[in-house]
Amino acid sequence: MAHESTAATTVEPRIYDVGDMVDVLCDHMRDEKRVNDWLQGVVVQADYKMVAVQFNQDVYLTDGWMVPDRVLWTRQDSDKIRKSKKRRAAKSAESKKSK
């Protein structure tokens, strides 16, 4: 007698894909103060469970350590990540002055 599986195997669709602009709720610097707020980044790796997001500025783990490669990982279904409403991150005040 052949063994039949009663559980359906389904793969959840990915919410975020490589290249997506997203906002992540994380620790970073703003106006020389460390804040926990939304920061825009780009998805650099994604599978069906996890997403890696890279940022243009330093980000920090909750225990205080700076992330050297500026890449944070989060779950696809986390409430700490969302699609970005802005097209791209605003230029810093320093880069605006140089023009």
C-alpha positions in Angstrom: 0.0 0.0 0.0 1.4 3.4 -1.0 1.9 6.0 1.7 -0.1 9.1 1.0 0.6 12.4 2.8 -2.4 14.0 4.3 -0.6 17.3 4.9 -0.6 19.7 2.0 2.8 21.1 1.2 2.4 24.8 0.4 5.1 27.4 0.0 4.2 30.9 1.2 4.9 33.5 -1.5 7.7 35.9 -0.7 6.6 39.3 0.5 10.0 41.0 -0.3 12.4 40.3 -3.1 16.0 41.3 -3.9 16.1 45.0 -5.0 13.0 46.0 -3.0 13.2 49.3 -1.1 12.0 48.7 2.4 11.9 50.4 5.8 13.1 48.4 8.9 12.5 49.3 12.5 16.0 49.3 13.9 18.6 51.2 16.0 20.6 53.8 14.0 22.0 57.3 14.4 19.9 60.5 13.7 21.2 64.0 14.5 24.0 62.5 16.5 21.6 60.5 18.7 20.9 56.8 18.7 17.2 56.1 17.9 15.0 53.1 17.3 12.9 54.1 14.3 12.2 53.2 10.7 15.2 53.3 8.3 15.2 52.8 4.6 17.3 50.1 3.0 17.4 47.7 0.1 16.8 43.9 0.1 20.0 42.2 -0.8 19.0 38.6 -0.2 15.6 36.9 0.3 14.2 33.5 0.6 10.8 32.3 1.7 11.5 32.9 5.5 14.2 35.5 5.8 15.2 38.9 4.3 18.6 40.6 4.4 18.4 44.4 4.2 21.5 46.6 3.6 21.6 50.3 4.7 23.6 53.3 3.7 24.4 54.1 7.3 25.5 52.3 10.4 22.9 50.2 12.2 23.1 48.6 15.6 21.9 45.3 17.2 19.6 45.7 20.2 22.5 44.8 22.6 24.4 47.8 21.3 26.9 46.4 18.8 27.3 48.1 15.4 26.7 45.8 12.5 29.9 45.9 10.4 28.4 45.2 7.0 25.3 47.3 7.6 23.1 44.3 6.8 20.3 43.2 9.1 18.3 40.0 8.8 14.6 39.8 9.6 11.7 37.4 8.9 9.6 37.9 5.8 6.5 38.2 8.0 8.0 40.4 10.7 6.2 43.6 11.8 9.6 45.3 11.9 9.8 45.5 8.0 7.5 47.2 5.5 7.6 48.4 1.9 9.1 51.8 1.6 6.9 54.6 0.6 9.8 56.8 -0.6 11.6 56.0 -3.8 15.1 56.2 -2.3 16.8 57.5 0.8 17.2 61.3 1.0 20.7 62.6 0.5 22.5 63.7 3.6 23.1 67.3 4.4 26.9 66.9 3.6 26.3 65.7 0.1 23.8 68.5 -0.5 26.4 71.1 0.6 29.0 69.7 -1.9 26.8 70.6 -4.9 
